[in-house]
Amino acid sequence: MLNIKKHQDNDSNVSVNADDSIAKVKKLKELLDIGAITKEEFENKKKDILGL
């Protein structure tokens, strides 16, 4: 029996994760702009999303 291992391209995974993070930060910025969250909440959540 032939064992075929599925290979994932790490570069594409990083790209997808970066795109997802950018979309989340943009959504947070919209919430900040309309006054739904404070600047402090925005900064804290942004750091969480970006892993800082």
Secondary structure, 3 states (H helix, E strand, C coil): CCCCCCCCCHHHHHHHHHHHHHHHHHHHHHHHHCCCCCHHHHHHHHHHHHCC
